[in-house]
Amino acid sequence: MPEPKSEASRILGVRLRRRRRQLSLNQEAVAHLAGLNVSNYARIDRGHGNPTFHTLIRLATVLGIEPGDLMTGFNSAHLPPSRDGLEDPDAVIASAR
């Protein structure tokens, strides 16, 4: 199985999967309730997807949690390396101050 695209994707998948299992739901049920393709949701649940903002809100709603609960604690260190070779976003912001 391929590695997650980023640490952020992996952590999000763990959070979704944990909550889904707490509710005794399978991937198909969550995908259906959120209006997603099952294979797309499965990728997110396994930590391999990169869901849109709207998808995160749908999933949080289905799982009965706040969207912020899925997103808390992330920073640029959780992201994959930039494709355009730009510096660390946190360093760019700090230098602009």
Backbone as CSV, one residue per row, in Angstrom:
resi,resn,N_x,N_y,N_z,CA_x,CA_y,CA_z,C_x,C_y,C_z
1,MET,0.854,-1.179,0.000,0.000,0.000,0.000,0.899,1.242,0.000
2,PRO,0.577,2.231,-0.798,1.415,3.432,-0.845,1.351,4.220,0.456
3,GLU,2.399,4.990,0.695,2.465,5.845,1.879,1.500,7.018,1.730
4,PRO,0.997,7.555,2.855,0.162,8.765,2.780,0.918,9.902,2.113
5,LYS,0.176,10.809,1.474,0.799,11.947,0.788,1.495,12.880,1.759
6,SER,0.996,12.938,2.970,1.604,13.806,3.979,1.221,13.304,5.355
7,GLU,1.919,13.800,6.347,1.585,13.474,7.724,0.183,14.002,8.047
8,ALA,-0.176,15.149,7.489,-1.512,15.712,7.711,-2.588,14.764,7.191
9,SER,-2.393,14.204,6.011,-3.368,13.259,5.450,-3.489,12.020,6.323
10,ARG,-2.350,11.538,6.815,-2.353,10.356,7.674,-3.132,10.617,8.963
11,ILE,-2.842,11.744,9.616,-3.504,12.086,10.872,-5.004,12.286,10.662
12,LEU,-5.374,12.974,9.595,-6.795,13.169,9.300,-7.483,11.819,9.129
13,GLY,-6.855,10.922,8.404,-7.425,9.584,8.215,-7.622,8.859,9.535
14,VAL,-6.650,8.966,10.431,-6.764,8.330,11.749,-7.952,8.913,12.511
15,ARG,-8.099,10.229,12.481,-9.205,10.886,13.194,-10.558,10.469,12.632
16,LEU,-10.678,10.435,11.315,-11.932,10.033,10.687,-12.257,8.577,10.990
17,ARG,-11.267,7.726,10.831,-11.468,6.296,11.045,-11.861,6.009,12.501
18,ARG,-11.187,6.672,13.441,-11.492,6.473,14.860,-12.959,6.842,15.151
19,ARG,-13.379,8.006,14.662,-14.749,8.455,14.911,-15.763,7.554,14.204
20,ARG,-15.446,7.168,12.979,-16.337,6.277,12.226,-16.541,4.968,12.978
21,ARG,-15.471,4.426,13.508,-15.571,3.158,14.247,-16.306,3.340,15.576
22,GLN,-16.127,4.495,16.220,-16.879,4.763,17.458,-18.379,4.710,17.194
23,LEU,-18.772,5.149,16.010,-20.188,5.161,15.630,-20.635,3.848,14.983
24,SER,-19.713,2.886,14.889,-19.986,1.578,14.272,-20.484,1.716,12.837
25,LEU,-19.865,2.627,12.095,-20.207,2.826,10.689,-19.098,2.260,9.817
26,ASN,-19.469,1.762,8.637,-18.442,1.356,7.688,-18.175,2.499,6.708
27,GLN,-17.152,2.345,5.902,-16.782,3.401,4.954,-17.910,3.692,3.979
28,GLU,-18.588,2.681,3.535,-19.679,2.871,2.572,-20.793,3.734,3.164
29,ALA,-21.150,3.493,4.422,-22.222,4.260,5.060,-21.835,5.729,5.186
30,VAL,-20.605,5.991,5.629,-20.159,7.386,5.780,-20.139,8.070,4.425
31,ALA,-19.593,7.401,3.434,-19.529,7.981,2.086,-20.932,8.310,1.584
32,HIS,-21.844,7.381,1.725,-23.216,7.599,1.254,-23.859,8.788,1.968
33,LEU,-23.743,8.819,3.294,-24.364,9.905,4.067,-23.753,11.270,3.753
34,ALA,-22.468,11.276,3.392,-21.782,12.531,3.072,-21.893,12.900,1.599
35,GLY,-22.507,12.036,0.801,-22.651,12.314,-0.624,-21.349,12.163,-1.390
36,LEU,-20.499,11.226,-0.929,-19.204,11.009,-1.572,-19.164,9.652,-2.257
37,ASN,-18.293,9.536,-3.214,-17.980,8.262,-3.836,-17.271,7.410,-2.780
38,VAL,-17.624,6.147,-2.679,-17.062,5.276,-1.652,-15.541,5.175,-1.780
39,SER,-15.034,5.019,-2.981,-13.579,4.885,-3.140,-12.863,6.186,-2.760
40,ASN,-13.484,7.320,-3.028,-12.891,8.602,-2.635,-12.830,8.709,-1.111
41,TYR,-13.943,8.374,-0.452,-13.926,8.426,1.011,-12.920,7.429,1.582
42,ALA,-12.851,6.251,1.020,-11.919,5.233,1.518,-10.476,5.741,1.463
43,ARG,-10.132,6.467,0.415,-8.778,7.034,0.304,-8.529,8.029,1.436
44,ILE,-9.510,8.870,1.737,-9.380,9.850,2.818,-9.246,9.134,4.152
45,ASP,-10.083,8.138,4.377,-10.111,7.362,5.621,-8.783,6.624,5.849
46,ARG,-8.133,6.206,4.769,-6.841,5.512,4.875,-5.668,6.486,4.962
47,GLY,-5.954,7.793,4.861,-4.885,8.778,4.956,-4.199,9.078,3.649
48,HIS,-4.853,8.761,2.538,-4.249,8.987,1.220,-4.942,10.074,0.419
49,GLY,-6.034,10.607,0.916,-6.786,11.621,0.184,-6.468,13.024,0.657
50,ASN,-6.906,13.985,-0.121,-6.742,15.398,0.198,-8.108,16.053,-0.002
51,PRO,-8.994,15.915,0.999,-10.370,16.386,0.822,-10.477,17.899,0.751
52,THR,-11.507,18.356,0.069,-11.771,19.794,0.005,-12.385,20.256,1.325
53,PHE,-12.437,21.548,1.496,-13.046,22.168,2.669,-14.492,21.700,2.825
54,HIS,-15.239,21.719,1.734,-16.644,21.317,1.779,-16.792,19.846,2.163
55,THR,-15.909,19.010,1.660,-15.939,17.589,2.010,-15.673,17.400,3.495
56,LEU,-14.728,18.154,4.051,-14.451,18.057,5.484,-15.677,18.433,6.310
57,ILE,-16.394,19.461,5.887,-17.607,19.865,6.606,-18.672,18.763,6.513
58,ARG,-18.827,18.180,5.336,-19.799,17.093,5.172,-19.453,15.909,6.073
59,LEU,-18.181,15.528,6.082,-17.756,14.383,6.890,-17.942,14.658,8.374
60,ALA,-17.562,15.843,8.808,-17.734,16.193,10.219,-19.208,16.138,10.607
61,THR,-20.073,16.628,9.744,-21.510,16.613,10.016,-22.017,15.181,10.158
62,VAL,-21.642,14.326,9.225,-22.060,12.917,9.264,-21.547,12.238,10.535
63,LEU,-20.325,12.572,10.945,-19.716,11.923,12.099,-20.072,12.604,13.422
64,GLY,-20.865,13.673,13.344,-21.339,14.339,14.551,-20.261,15.064,15.334
65,ILE,-19.303,15.637,14.620,-18.237,16.403,15.264,-18.081,17.749,14.569
66,GLU,-17.380,18.654,15.201,-17.097,19.955,14.597,-15.969,19.801,13.571
67,PRO,-16.049,20.495,12.441,-14.960,20.420,11.456,-13.599,20.762,12.075
68,GLY,-13.595,21.704,13.008,-12.344,22.082,13.661,-11.704,20.937,14.420
69,ASP,-12.518,19.984,14.904,-11.965,18.822,15.605,-11.110,17.967,14.673
70,LEU,-11.437,17.995,13.390,-10.634,17.252,12.415,-9.338,17.980,12.075
71,MET,-9.350,19.306,12.213,-8.232,20.113,11.726,-7.283,20.628,12.816
72,THR,-7.634,20.478,14.063,-6.843,21.054,15.134,-5.434,20.465,15.208
73,GLY,-4.484,21.337,15.512,-3.117,20.906,15.752,-2.212,20.800,14.543
74,PHE,-2.699,21.111,13.369,-1.860,21.016,12.167,-1.037,22.282,11.964
75,ASN,0.143,22.122,11.362,0.968,23.247,10.947,1.735,22.830,9.699
76,SER,2.591,23.694,9.220,3.287,23.427,7.958,4.205,22.210,8.023
77,ALA,4.606,21.811,9.215,5.455,20.626,9.340,4.710,19.352,8.940
78,HIS,3.400,19.394,8.948,2.591,18.234,8.577,2.363,18.133,7.072
79,LEU,2.774,19.142,6.330,2.541,19.174,4.885,3.679,18.522,4.114
80,PRO,3.383,18.052,2.903,4.463,17.526,2.056,5.336,18.678,1.569
81,PRO,6.529,18.384,1.076,7.380,19.455,0.538,6.664,20.201,-0.583
82,SER,6.935,21.485,-0.676,6.323,22.324,-1.698,6.810,21.911,-3.077
83,ARG,5.899,21.862,-4.030,6.261,21.504,-5.403,6.977,22.626,-6.121
84,ASP,6.744,23.873,-5.684,7.347,24.995,-6.388,8.653,25.459,-5.751
85,GLY,9.127,24.731,-4.737,10.414,25.054,-4.139,10.399,26.267,-3.231
86,LEU,9.222,26.792,-2.888,9.169,27.944,-2.003,9.572,27.542,-0.596
87,GLU,9.988,28.532,0.168,10.378,28.299,1.547,9.208,27.810,2.380
88,ASP,9.545,27.425,3.579,8.553,27.045,4.581,7.609,28.229,4.778
89,PRO,6.284,28.031,4.640,5.338,29.155,4.775,5.454,29.878,6.119
90,ASP,5.716,29.139,7.198,5.846,29.780,8.506,7.055,30.720,8.532
91,ALA,8.145,30.337,7.876,9.329,31.184,7.830,9.068,32.443,7.011
92,VAL,8.326,32.314,5.935,8.003,33.466,5.086,7.144,34.457,5.881
93,ILE,6.163,33.958,6.599,5.294,34.821,7.396,6.094,35.500,8.497
94,ALA,6.946,34.763,9.183,7.755,35.324,10.270,8.692,36.411,9.738
95,SER,9.250,36.210,8.560,10.173,37.210,8.027,9.456,38.477,7.570
96,ALA,8.156,38.383,7.309,7.384,39.544,6.874,6.985,40.448,8.025
97,ARG,7.165,39.960,9.232,6.756,40.742,10.411,7.775,41.774,10.778
